[in-house]
Amino acid sequence: MAHLDLDFVRTSARWPWLGACLALLALLALGWVWQHGNTLGQQIRQLDTQLEHSRQQVRERNKPVAAEDPQQLAAAFALRRQWRTDWNVLFEALEQAQFKGIALQQIAPDAAKSQLKLAGEALSEADLHDYLRRLQQTGRLREAVLSQSGIDETQPHKPIQFQIQAEWVQP
């Protein structure tokens, strides 16, 4: 019978440098993971800072506005109304009513109050009354009334100076 002798204890390592290489690779991998983790941590902190900054801006924008002074608010709305006013409609209405016997010298619209003041000269009382009638017929002015009138004696043709107030119908 044959005898078989098995030796399970190795007496010498075949590749002694293999263990050292694996340990070095493990240390390098650990260093890379640690460095990569630090870089990601910094990026996360930067993103958190940016997110908090953005949230702060949103909070500032959504902060309730302090109550405004009612007079300032009314003045702002009046100014806005004047900016949004279609002045061409008013001037077209005045051009429709205009005729040869009337010379307008001043037009003072007040969009906030929807009022209009006109000042000018008329050649005769008939022209002045006709002009008042024509202003009413434009559809843009109503309650046109003569607020002041008088004859200018200093001029040779003695025109009638007048002031008219009217309510302005805005579209």
C-alpha positions in Angstrom: 0.0 0.0 0.0 1.1 3.4 -0.8 1.5 6.0 1.8 0.4 9.5 1.2 1.8 12.3 3.4 -0.1 15.6 3.4 1.5 18.7 4.8 -1.1 21.5 5.5 1.4 23.9 7.0 3.3 26.0 4.5 6.7 26.7 5.6 7.5 29.5 3.2 5.4 32.1 1.4 5.3 31.9 -2.3 4.6 35.7 -2.9 5.8 37.6 0.2 5.3 41.0 -1.4 1.6 40.3 -2.3 0.3 41.0 1.2 2.2 44.3 1.4 0.8 45.4 -2.0 -2.7 44.6 -0.9 -2.3 46.5 2.4 -0.9 49.5 0.4 -3.8 49.4 -2.1 -6.2 49.3 0.8 -4.6 52.3 2.4 -4.7 54.2 -0.9 -8.4 53.3 -1.4 -9.1 54.4 2.2 -7.3 57.8 1.6 -9.2 58.3 -1.7 -12.6 57.6 0.0 -11.7 59.9 2.9 -10.6 62.8 0.5 -13.7 62.3 -1.7 -15.9 62.3 1.4 -14.4 65.6 2.5 -14.9 67.1 -0.9 -18.5 66.0 -1.0 -19.0 67.3 2.6 -17.7 70.8 1.5 -20.0 70.8 -1.5 -23.0 69.9 0.7 -22.2 72.7 3.1 -21.9 75.2 0.2 -25.3 74.0 -1.2 -26.8 74.3 2.3 -25.5 77.8 2.6 -26.9 78.8 -0.9 -30.2 77.1 0.0 -30.5 79.1 3.3 -29.6 82.3 1.4 -32.3 81.6 -1.2 -34.8 80.9 1.6 -33.9 84.1 3.3 -34.5 86.0 0.1 -37.9 84.4 -0.3 -38.8 85.3 3.3 -37.8 88.9 2.6 -39.9 89.0 -0.5 -42.9 87.5 1.1 -42.6 89.7 4.2 -45.8 91.6 4.8 -45.6 95.1 3.6 -46.1 97.8 6.2 -49.3 99.8 5.9 -48.9 102.8 3.6 -50.0 106.3 4.4 -53.5 106.7 2.9 -52.7 110.1 1.5 -49.5 108.8 -0.2 -51.5 105.8 -1.5 -54.2 108.0 -2.9 -51.6 110.3 -4.6 -49.9 107.2 -6.1 -53.2 105.9 -7.5 -54.0 109.4 -8.9 -50.6 109.5 -10.6 -51.1 106.0 -12.0 -54.5 107.0 -13.3 -53.0 110.0 -15.1 -50.3 107.8 -16.6 -52.9 105.3 -17.9 -55.2 108.0 -19.2 -55.8 108.0 -23.0 -55.3 111.7 -23.6 -55.9 111.3 -27.4 -59.6 110.6 -26.7 -59.9 113.9 -24.8 -58.1 115.9 -27.4 -60.1 114.4 -30.2 -63.3 115.4 -28.4 -62.0 119.0 -28.0 -61.1 119.1 -31.7 -64.6 117.9 -32.6 -66.2 120.7 -30.7 -63.7 123.4 -32.0 -64.8 125.9 -34.6 -63.8 129.2 -36.1 -65.4 131.5 -33.5 -63.5 130.0 -30.5 -59.8 130.2 -29.5 -58.8 127.9 -26.7 -55.9 129.3 -24.6 -55.7 126.8 -21.8 -56.7 123.1 -21.3 -56.4 121.8 -17.7 -57.5 118.2 -17.3 -57.6 116.5 -13.9 -57.8 112.8 -14.6 -58.0 112.0 -10.8 -61.2 114.0 -10.5 -62.4 113.4 -14.1 -62.7 117.2 -14.5 -61.6 119.5 -17.3 -61.1 123.3 -17.2 -60.9 125.2 -20.4 -60.1 128.9 -20.9 -60.2 130.9 -24.1 -61.8 133.6 -26.1 -65.0 133.7 -28.2 -65.9 136.2 -30.9 -69.5 136.5 -29.7 -72.0 135.2 -27.1 -73.6 133.0 -29.8 -70.3 131.4 -30.6 -69.7 130.7 -26.9 -73.1 129.1 -26.4 -72.7 127.1 -29.5 -69.3 125.9 -28.3 -70.9 124.8 -24.9 -73.5 122.8 -26.9 -70.9 121.2 -29.1 -68.8 120.2 -26.1 -71.8 118.3 -24.6 -72.4 116.6 -28.0 -68.9 115.0 -28.1 -70.0 112.3 -25.7 -66.7 112.7 -23.7 -67.7 115.8 -21.8 -70.9 116.4 -19.8 -72.2 119.1 -17.6 -70.1 121.7 -19.4 -70.8 125.0 -17.7 -69.6 128.5 -18.1 -67.8 129.3 -14.8 -66.5 132.8 -15.8 -66.9 135.2 -18.7 -66.2 138.8 -19.5 -65.5 141.1 -22.4 -61.9 142.1 -23.0 -62.2 145.9 -23.6 -58.5 146.3 -24.3 -58.6 144.5 -27.6 -60.1 146.1 -30.7 -62.6 143.3 -31.6 -63.6 142.9 -27.9 -63.6 139.2 -27.5 -65.4 137.4 -24.7 -62.9 135.7 -22.4 -64.4 132.6 -20.8 -63.7 129.7 -18.5 -65.6 126.4 -18.8 -65.7 123.5 -16.4 -66.8 120.1 -17.5 -67.0 116.5 -16.3 -64.8 114.3 -18.4 -66.1 110.9 -19.3 -63.1 108.6 -19.4 -63.3 105.3 -21.4 
